[in-house]
């Protein structure tokens, strides 16, 4: 990172054929950067493609790389993220739209909309009130903070779980090693944690068994955080109330998978952050971080290589 003000740092935006390249280029220039057409001339890169392509344009002169995604597990696994330069993710840039989606999924679960949508006759009256329920947010970062604000009008009790157990405004705070205390408490579990080895299958058979039989699991993070087989079994046995999943493992969810026909499952195709919102959030983050880079200020979303996010 720069130690002081740098006039028009040379920044490469790539791959150039990416459909968002023009908008991101404008954001770089608005932030005070100079866009260069060759990565060889760049001291910073705003990358819009995948990990393999990025490795081809990195060189010793690159001091900072801005990635387009909030989750960085694929980048970590590829080994492209190193300790030789600063990498930043888009963490928090899409928090608003993802939190909205999480709230919509919880409300759908409360009113049993998946079953209503599949019904072919009038049937019984379904659903329960959402207000005054207990919502557990697993990974209360940017998405969690926005979601807590959205929940305020409903009067919900919020339990926020973070890696360290740090205080989260508007919620009761718990650390990851205190998870056994929260499983019996929640009516809704919103999975919003980063995907790391530590969080893989953080919800499995044991955790599902500890939940209330009417609890809903809502995943807007990554599919790997839930043991899919265990979830299918718990739903089939009536062990929990339901699951609303914007992400799955595997993903895309294959045709014919049991979750598609499970009446208490609601699947959305990784659409919590629609394309229009994605571009808006990315452009804002790029402009902000370029401005910070120019001024020598700390960048937003710096990736901790050891933590994996």
C-alpha positions in Angstrom: 0.0 0.0 0.0 1.1 3.6 -0.6 2.7 5.5 2.3 1.4 8.8 1.2 -0.5 10.8 -1.5 0.2 9.4 -5.0 -1.0 11.4 -8.0 -2.8 9.2 -10.5 -1.5 5.7 -9.7 -1.4 3.4 -12.8 -4.2 0.9 -12.5 -5.1 -1.9 -14.9 -8.7 -3.0 -15.2 -9.1 -6.5 -16.5 -9.9 -8.7 -18.2 -10.7 -5.9 -20.7 -13.5 -7.9 -22.4 -15.4 -8.2 -19.1 -18.9 -6.6 -19.5 -18.3 -4.5 -16.4 -14.9 -3.2 -17.5 -16.1 0.2 -18.8 -18.1 1.0 -15.7 -15.2 0.0 -13.4 -12.8 2.0 -15.5 -14.9 5.1 -14.9 -14.8 4.3 -11.1 -11.0 4.0 -11.1 -10.7 7.4 -12.8 -13.3 9.0 -10.5 -11.3 7.7 -7.6 -8.2 9.5 -8.9 -6.4 6.6 -10.7 -4.9 6.5 -14.1 -6.1 3.5 -16.2 -3.4 1.8 -18.2 -4.0 -0.6 -21.1 -1.2 -3.1 -20.2 -0.9 -4.8 -16.8 2.9 -4.6 -17.2 2.6 -0.8 -16.6 0.4 -1.1 -13.6 1.1 -0.8 -9.9 -2.4 -1.8 -9.0 -5.0 -4.1 -10.6 -8.7 -4.1 -10.4 -9.6 -7.7 -11.5 -13.0 -8.7 -12.8 -12.2 -12.3 -13.9 -11.1 -15.6 -12.3 -8.0 -16.6 -10.3 -6.2 -18.3 -13.2 -6.4 -15.3 -15.4 -5.1 -13.0 -12.6 -2.0 -15.1 -12.0 -1.0 -14.4 -15.6 -0.9 -10.6 -15.2 0.6 -10.3 -11.7 4.2 -9.1 -11.6 6.6 -7.7 -9.0 5.6 -4.1 -9.6 1.9 -4.7 -8.6 1.4 -3.5 -5.0 -2.4 -3.9 -4.7 -5.1 -6.0 -6.2 -8.8 -5.4 -5.9 -10.9 -8.6 -6.4 -14.6 -8.5 -7.5 -16.1 -10.9 -5.0 -16.9 -10.8 -1.3 -16.0 -14.5 -0.8 -12.4 -15.4 -1.6 -12.1 -19.1 -1.0 -11.5 -20.0 -4.6 -8.7 -17.4 -4.8 -7.2 -18.7 -1.6 -7.3 -22.3 -2.9 -5.6 -21.3 -6.2 -2.7 -19.8 -4.3 -2.9 -16.5 -6.2 -3.4 -14.5 -3.0 0.1 -14.1 -1.5 1.8 -12.0 1.1 3.8 -10.0 -1.4 1.2 -7.4 -2.1 -2.2 -6.2 -0.6 -5.3 -8.0 -1.8 -8.8 -6.6 -1.1 -12.1 -8.3 -1.6 -15.5 -6.7 -2.1 -16.6 -7.8 1.3 -19.5 -5.6 2.5 -20.0 -4.0 -0.9 -23.1 -6.2 -1.5 -24.3 -6.4 2.1 -27.5 -4.5 1.6 -29.0 -6.6 -1.2 -27.9 -9.9 0.4 -29.4 -8.8 3.8 -32.7 -8.0 2.0 -32.7 -11.5 0.4 -32.0 -13.1 3.8 -35.0 -11.2 5.3 -37.2 -12.2 2.4 -36.2 -15.9 2.9 -37.0 -15.8 6.6 -40.4 -14.2 6.0 -41.1 -16.9 3.4 -40.2 -19.5 5.9 -42.4 -18.0 8.6 -45.4 -17.8 6.3 -44.6 -21.2 4.8 -44.6 -19.8 1.3 -42.7 -22.7 -0.3 -45.5 -25.1 0.7 -48.2 -22.6 -0.3 -46.5 -22.1 -3.7 -46.5 -25.8 -4.4 -50.1 -26.4 -3.2 -52.7 -27.5 -5.8 -55.7 -27.1 -3.5 -56.9 -24.6 -0.9 -55.9 -26.8 2.2 -55.3 -25.6 5.7 -54.1 -22.3 7.0 -50.4 -22.2 7.3 -47.7 -20.0 8.7 -46.7 -18.2 11.9 -45.8 -14.7 12.9 -42.2 -13.6 12.4 -42.2 -10.8 14.9 -40.7 -11.5 18.3 -38.8 -14.6 17.0 -35.1 -15.2 17.7 -32.7 -14.8 14.8 -29.2 -16.2 15.0 -26.7 -14.7 12.5 -23.7 -16.9 12.0 -21.0 -14.6 10.8 -22.2 -11.1 11.7 -20.0 -9.0 9.4 -21.3 -6.5 6.8 -24.4 -8.6 5.9 -25.2 -9.2 9.5 -25.0 -5.6 10.5 -27.4 -4.5 7.8 -29.7 -7.4 8.6 -29.8 -6.4 12.2 -31.1 -3.0 11.2 -33.7 -4.5 8.9 -34.9 -6.7 11.8 -35.5 -3.8 14.2 -39.1 -3.1 13.2 -40.0 -6.8 13.9 -38.8 -6.7 17.5 -36.7 -9.9 17.0 -34.1 -11.1 19.5 -30.8 -11.3 17.6 -27.9 -13.5 18.5 -24.8 -12.6 16.6 -22.0 -15.1 16.2 -18.5 -14.0 15.2 -15.1 -15.6 15.2 -14.0 -13.6 18.3 -17.3 -13.0 20.0 -16.8 -9.2 19.6 -19.7 -7.0 20.6 -22.2 -6.4 17.8 -24.6 -3.5 18.2 -28.2 -4.5 18.4 -27.5 -8.1 19.2 -26.3 -10.5 21.9 -22.8 -11.6 20.9 -21.3 -15.0 20.9 -17.9 -16.5 19.8 -17.6 -19.4 17.4 -16.6 -21.7 20.3 -19.9 -20.9 22.0 -22.1 -22.2 19.2 -23.5 -25.1 21.3 -25.3 -22.4 23.3 -27.2 -20.9 20.4 -28.5 -24.0 18.5 -31.4 -24.6 20.8 -32.2 -20.8 20.9 -32.9 -19.8 17.4 -36.1 -19.8 15.3 -34.0 -18.8 12.3 -30.4 -19.3 11.5 -28.9 -17.0 8.9 -25.6 -18.3 7.6 -23.4 -15.4 6.5 -19.9 -16.5 7.5 -16.9 -16.7 5.1 -16.1 -20.1 3.7 -12.9 -21.4 5.3 -11.8 -24.8 6.6 -12.9 -23.7 10.1 -16.5 -23.0 8.9 -16.9 -26.0 6.5 -20.0 -27.9 7.6 -20.5 -25.7 10.6 -24.1 -26.9 10.4 -24.2 -30.7 10.2 -26.3 -33.5 11.7 -25.4 -32.8 15.3 -26.2 -29.1 15.0 -29.5 -29.7 13.1 -30.5 -32.2 15.8 -30.0 -29.5 18.5 -32.3 -27.0 16.8 -36.0 -26.6 17.4 -38.2 -28.7 15.2 -39.7 -25.6 13.7 -36.4 -23.8 13.1 -35.4 -22.5 9.7 -31.9 -22.5 8.2 -31.2 -19.6 5.8 -27.9 -19.7 3.8 -26.7 -16.6 1.9 -23.0 -17.4 2.3 -21.6 -20.5 0.7 -23.0 -24.0 0.3 -20.0 -25.6 2.0 -21.0 -24.2 5.4 -23.9 -26.7 5.5 -23.6 -30.5 5.3 -26.2 -31.0 2.5 -26.8 -34.7 3.1 -27.5 -34.0 6.8 -29.8 -31.2 5.8 -31.8 -33.4 3.4 -32.2 -36.0 6.1 -33.3 -33.5 8.8 -35.9 -32.0 6.4 -37.2 -35.4 5.4 -37.5 -36.5 9.0 -39.2 -33.2 10.2 -36.2 -32.4 12.4 -36.3 -28.7 11.5 -39.0 -26.4 10.1 -37.3 -25.8 6.8 -34.4 -24.4 4.8 -34.1 -21.4 2.5 -30.9 -21.6 0.4 -29.5 -19.1 -2.0 -26.3 -21.2 -2.1 -25.9 -24.9 -2.2 -23.3 -27.7 -2.1 -23.0 -28.8 -4.9 -23.7 -25.6 -6.9 -25.5 -25.4 -9.2 -27.9 -27.8 -7.5 -28.3 -30.7 -10.0 -31.7 -31.4 -11.5 -33.4 -34.2 -9.6 -31.7 -33.4 -6.3 -33.9 -34.2 -3.3 -33.9 -30.5 -2.2 -35.9 -29.6 -5.3 -38.8 -31.8 -4.3 -38.6 -31.2 -0.5 -41.8 -29.2 0.4 -40.0 -27.3 3.2 -37.1 -26.2 1.1 -36.9 -22.9 -0.8 -34.1 -22.6 -3.3 -33.0 -19.4 -5.1 -30.2 -19.7 -7.7 -27.4 -17.6 -6.0 -29.5 -14.5 -6.7 -29.2 -12.6 -3.4 -27.0 -10.2 -5.2 -28.6 -9.5 -8.6 -26.4 -8.3 -11.5 -27.6 -4.7 -11.3 -26.8 -4.5 -7.6 -23.5 -6.3 -8.1 -22.2 -3.8 -10.5 -23.4 -0.9 -8.4 -21.7 -2.3 -5.2 -18.5 -3.1 -7.1 -18.2 0.3 -8.7 -18.7 2.1 -5.3 -16.0 -0.1 -3.7 -13.5 0.4 -6.5 -13.9 4.2 -6.4 -13.6 4.3 -2.7 -10.5 2.1 -2.5 -8.8 3.9 -5.4 -9.4 7.1 -3.5 -7.9 5.6 -0.4 -5.0 4.2 -2.3 -4.3 7.7 -3.7 -4.4 9.2 -0.3 -2.3 6.5 1.4 -5.2 5.5 3.6 -6.1 2.0 4.7 -8.0 0.1 2.1 -11.4 -1.5 2.7 -11.7 -5.3 2.6 -8.0 -6.2 3.1 -7.8 -10.0 3.0 -6.1 -11.7 5.9 -4.2 -14.6 4.3 -3.9 -16.6 7.6 -7.6 -16.3 8.4 -8.6 -17.1 4.8 -10.9 -14.1 4.2 
